[in-house]
């Protein structure tokens, strides 16, 4: 008898969680605008995005690249990159 009660409780609680998970997934799947960064160093620089794993290559001082929003927070930690937008 107790097993049936537990099973019912688990089924009810998991049904309540599904809409929350679907909402969170849709938030992450929305297309977000990229962020413009400028390179201020003296030589070339390659940086790999920590979320998208995309390779961003800055060829010279003053070179500008659009960075995916998911990678932008980590790029702001790079001292020779400056966020423009």
Buried (B, 14 or more C-beta within 10 A) or exposed (E): EEEEEEEEEEEEEEEEEEEEEEEEEEEEEEEEEBBBBBBBBEEEBEBEBEEEEEEBEBEEBEBEBBBBBBBBEBBBEBEBBBEEE
